[in-house]
Amino acid sequence: MNFGLLVMVEGNIGCGKSTFLRYFQQLSPKNEVMHEPLYLWKDARGYDLFELMYHDQRRWSVPFQAQVLVTLLDRQSKPPTKPIRLLERSIHSSRYCFTENMHNNGSISDADYEELLKIFQWILKNKSGPVDLIVYLRASPTVCFERLRARNRSGEEDIPLRTGRRPGFSNQLRPGFPFPVVFNCYSFSWCLPPILDAMCSLVFLFSW
């Protein structure tokens, strides 16, 4: 069975990706929704890489990003069960946003950065299939931070709104720096992501 459509849903932590995807899961039986495999990042052979990375970014950024790439690839490679597949996050945001930011702020060394790039390029060449669409949900860091606190997910309690070298909201995607700009900077002309305003409720978002 071939994909009729493969859609990646991206956005900052707490912008509403999971809520957005649950809406589409309920909308039609033809939609297959696969959420961010957080449970695989929180239990990698007994290590909670998600929480460790936020506590000590310099020590755990590389193991965490390697685990993210592997698990996101594994999820994307699974045989489809429905005509439309929607995925929360992708290997592209792992590479072009998170890994890039961690390298820029000094948490990932030049040598480790080059190795992660080699892994990403190998995945693109050998394993990763085409993506039909990337949707970016845009919300301000303040709104994302408030939603993060409201959901109270384990491992996220130490994520700050303003960051120095730690991966908080201002660090991951700066306000006014839309996701398509990040992709276009790296010649991702195959897919121009639409930007949806995630500051509002789902009822308002889909009313137009």
N, C-alpha and C positions, 0 to 999 in steps of 0.2 A: 504494500500500500504506500503510495507516494503522498507527501504532504500536499494538501491543496493550498495551504498558506502557513508560513512560519513567521510568527510575530514575537519580537522581543520587547518587553516592557521595562523601561529604565527610569531612574530618578533617584534623588537623594534618599538617605535613610529617613523613614518616617513620612515620606511624601504621599503615601497611600497606594503603593503598588499592589499590595495583597488585597486590599478592599476593591480596587479597580478590577483585579483579576477574578475575584469572587463574583462580581457582577456579571462578567462575561460567562463564567462557568454556569450560572443560573439562567443566563439569557437563552442558551440554545444547547441541545444535546449534541450538536456537531462540534462544539468547542472542547478541546482538551487543554486543561490548565495545569501547568507544572510550576509550583512555587519554588522560591529560592531554597536550595537544600541546606538550610541552616543546621539541621540536626547532624549532618555529616561534617560540618565545621566545628561543631561543639563536642563531637566525640570521634576524634581521629586517633584510633588506637589508644583510647583512654585520655587523650589530651583535648582540652577545650581550647582549640586554636583561636576561636572567635574572641573569647574573653581574654586569653593571654595576649593577643595582639593589641588589644586596647590598653592593657596594663603596661606592656613593655613593647612598644612598636619596633624599636631597633632590633630586639632579639627575635621577635616572632613574625615580622612582616613577610619574610621570604617563605617560611614554612606555610604560613596562612595563604599567601597568594598562589603557591604551588598547589595546595589542596583545593583552592577555589577553582583553578583552571581545570584540574583533573575531574572534579565532581560536576562542574558545569558542562564539560565535554561529554561525560558519561550520560548525563541527563538528556542532552540534546541528541545523543546518538541512539537512544532507545527507539525501537520501532513505534511509529505513530499508531494511535488507536482510533483517532477521529480525523475528519477532513481538515480541521483548523487546529493548530497547536499554538498556544500562547505561553511564553516562558518569562518568568520573573528573573531579570538580570541575564547577562550574557558574558561570554569570554571577551567580548570587545570592550565592555566597560571595565572589566578586570584589568585588561591590558592598558587601555588608553586613558583611563581616569585614575583608578586606585593605584596600580603599580607605578604609573607616571608620577602621581603626586607623592608617593612614598619615596621614590627616587629623588625627586626634586627637593624634598625636605630633609634628605640625608638619612632616612631610615633604612633605605636599601642602597647598598654600595654599588659602585659602577660595575664591578665584576658580577655580582649577583643579578643586577639589572640586565646585563647582557645575556646571562644564562636564561632568565625568565623570557626574554625576547625570543631566544632560540626555541624555547618550548612552544611559545605562542605561534611562531612562524611555522613550526613543524605541524602543529594542530591545524592551522589554516590550510596547509598544503596537503595533508594526508587524511585528516579526519573530519574537519568541519564542513558541513554542507552550506548551501546558499541560504541567506536570510532574506525574506521578502519585505519585511517592514520592521522598523524600530520606532516605538512610541515613547516619547519622553514626557513624564509627568513633572511639571514645574511647580514648586512651592518654595516659599522663602525659608531660609534657615531657621527663623524664629518659629514659624508654623510647624516645621518638621520636628523641631526640638520639643515643642509642646505636645505633639502627637506621640513622640517617643516616650515622654514621661508618662503620658496617659496610659499607654499600653503596657508599660512596666515589664518589658521583656528581659529575661535573665541575660546578663553579659553586657547590656546596653546602659546600665545605670551610671557608668563612669564616662560616657561619651559627653564631652563638653560642647557648648555652643560655639565658643571662640577657642581657637586652638593655637598652639605654638608649633610643636612637632607632632602632636597627636592627631589622629584622623577624625576630627569632628566635622561639623557641617561646612564651616567656612573653608576648610582644607580640601574637602572632596570636590565640591562644585561651588564656586564663588557665586554670590548673588549677582544676577545680571549676566552670567556666563552660561548661555544655553548649551545644552548637550550637543546639538548639531554642530556648533562651532568646534567643539572638541573633535568630533569625527571628521569634519571637513579639513581640519588642520593636518590630518593624516591621510588625506585623499580618499575618504570613504564616500566617493561620489555615487556608488551603486545604490545608496539608500538614504534619502533625505528624511530624517525623522520628523514627524509632526510633533508639535509642542502643545500639550493640553494643560490648561490652568487647573492645577490640583489644589488651589487655595480654597476652593468652594466645595460644596457637598456634591455627591454623585448625582443627586436629583437635579441640581442646577446644571451640572456638567453635561448631562445627556438630554437636557431639555431642548437644546438647539438642534 
